[in-house]
């Protein structure tokens, strides 16, 4: 027997409310950027032309520490993926010392 649309919508809304948003901080950044609430999600850091500079996967850490100390000063885009789909992209400003 199929669920009523109202019941399914309420279950979906409940899941959305319980899922904390992905946070990326600090921004601007110098050496390390922290990614919170993206457990087991792949990430990709691209420059403004789309070249991939860093990529990897976040483990079971709730607060993941990403070393960007070797990235030159400038504007970048950090994309977080979930279930093989883009979850969110953040504009990151890198300011080297």
Helices and strands as residue ranges (DSSP letters): H 5-18, E 23-25, E 32-36, E 42-47, E 52-57, E 63-67, E 74-82, E 85-94
